[in-house]
Amino acid sequence: MYDVIIIGAGPMGCKVGELLGKDYKILIIDKKTEIGKPVQCSGFNSKRIFDLSGVSKKVVLNKVTKSKFFSPNGTCMDLKSKIPFYVLDRELFDKELAKKAEKNNAEIMLKTEFKAFEREKDFLNIETSKGFFKTKLLIGADGSGSTVARVSNLPKPDNLLIGIQETIKGDFDLDCSELWFGSKVSPDFFGWVIPEGDDYARIGLASSVKSGYYYQKFVEKRIGKITRKKDKVAGLIRFGLIKNSVTDRVLLVGDAACQVKPYSGGGLIYGLIAAKIASKACENALKKEKYDYNFLKRNYDDKWKEKLKWPIIKGLVISKMVHSSDRLADFGFGAGKYLSPIVERLFDEDML
């Protein structure tokens, strides 16, 4: 019998495992063969990432203090930041978090696929590809295509994008990221260029339709002829405010709960904020032996939404405005060129 079984050995699953592992019996299950692979993230984050994760700066590949925002008609708005943003080695980042969880006695079982669960009187019986396990609480930290969410009948928002990214050699300003907007780049998202170092940058794009087509066009426009590339990855980005992230004995965290910035698709900051709240909710549930929907809603769903509901809603509004028409985006970026000093002082990329 485990106190908590976590499905997903990514950052959020491992963080919850780390926070609960010293005092409770924790098992983290993942179908991957190796922690951190495949990488499905741009790895571009603010300094909050270190406080929230506890990971060392050994995972940093590059620091960026400038961003260029390109409108559909080519207008460029420059933003500078006094505090750098960090380009992370996501594989190393994930591995550090997994080690921290194991150091706190959480077990990690790889090459194991979660299939379903059955409700018993005092526990859940978890079915996996390696047999059955009993637990008092189940956490779904298994990404945007969460099996835990599906078998728990916890519906998620319909907003779904397919992201594609490669690391490509080219001519880049190592201190500057780029974001490219417009219906010809992507009808409902944007393209990005994030310098990694050594003349390489992570170049990606997301779209709800024909993402491969739009990605190829974007790379041709930005790079031209490719000489070297590596690490091609693709993944689902699901965003919006989930109606419910809990049911009896079950919680969702991270991408599984759509704890994602709607305007950028980033999930690490929001997910790690929620992971801390989830671990506290589990601790309260285990101490009081209360595992019902109402208790978990008060202690987890309501509390993470107190912090992230409005940032998510604001992000949805911004995303809709930017992608509603090229003409509106051109106007906004044109005005932004003259308002950038104000934006630089007031803009919080994480919480808007």
Order of alpha helices (4+ residues) and beta strands (2+ residues): beta-alpha-beta-beta-alpha-beta-beta-alpha-beta-beta-beta-beta-alpha-beta-beta-beta-beta-alpha-beta-beta-beta-alpha-alpha-alpha-alpha
